[in-house]
Amino acid sequence: ISDAAEAIHTITEETFSITKEIDEINKTKAEFQKYLKEKAPKQQTENKVVAKALKQEKTVADREPEHSEEEQLRG
């Protein structure tokens, strides 16, 4: 009877220990997921000033006449 009681006690302790470890793993997982959400790259808003300047440059470049290779070599 003593051996059986000792075995039940050991099993109960191990079960409690495993349950405690699982709770700790779940807590760590939740903290990790929270960290990932906080540190995930955020979508950047368009810089309107830069976008406008780029659009203007492109418009000017589109209006300029194309130069022949000979003109480009002359500079």
N, C-alpha and C positions, 0 to 999 in steps of 0.2 A: 504494500500500500504506500509506503514511503517513496519508493521509486516512481510509482505512478503519479503521486502528488508532485514530485520534483519535475517529472517530465511535463506535466500540465503547466506548472509554473514557468518552466523554460519556454514552452511554446507560447504562453501568454506574453511573456516579456519580449520575445522575438516579434510577435505580431504587433505589439505596441510600438516597438522600435521601427519596424517597417512602415507602419502607419505614420509615424512621426517624420520619417525620411521622405515619404511621398508628399506630405504636407509641405515640407521644406522645398522640395523640387517644384511643386506647383506655385509656391510663393516666389521662388526665384524666376520661374518661367514668366509669371505675370509681370514682375519687375523688368525683365528683359524685354518683353513685348512693349511695355510702356516706354522704355528707353528708345526702342526702335522707332516708335511712332513720333517721339519728341525729336529724334535726330534725323529722321527721314528728310531728304531734300524737299524743300518747299518749291512749288511752282513759282517761278519768278514773273513778276509783271513786266510788261514791255516798257522800256525806257522811251517815253514819247519824244523827248528831245533828240535822242540819238536816232530813233527810227525816222523822224522827220528829216534830219540832216542826211541820212543815207538815201532817203527817197529823193531828196533834192539833187544829190550828187548823181544818182542814177538818171534822173530826168535830164540833167545837163549833159551827161555823157551820151544819152540817147539822141540828143539834138545835135551834137557835134558831128560834122561830116567825117566820114571814114577817110583815112589817109592811105595812100598807096605805100607799098614797101619802100619805094624810092624816096618819098617824102619823109617817111619815118626814119630812114637812114640819114637823111640830111639834118634831121633834128628840127 
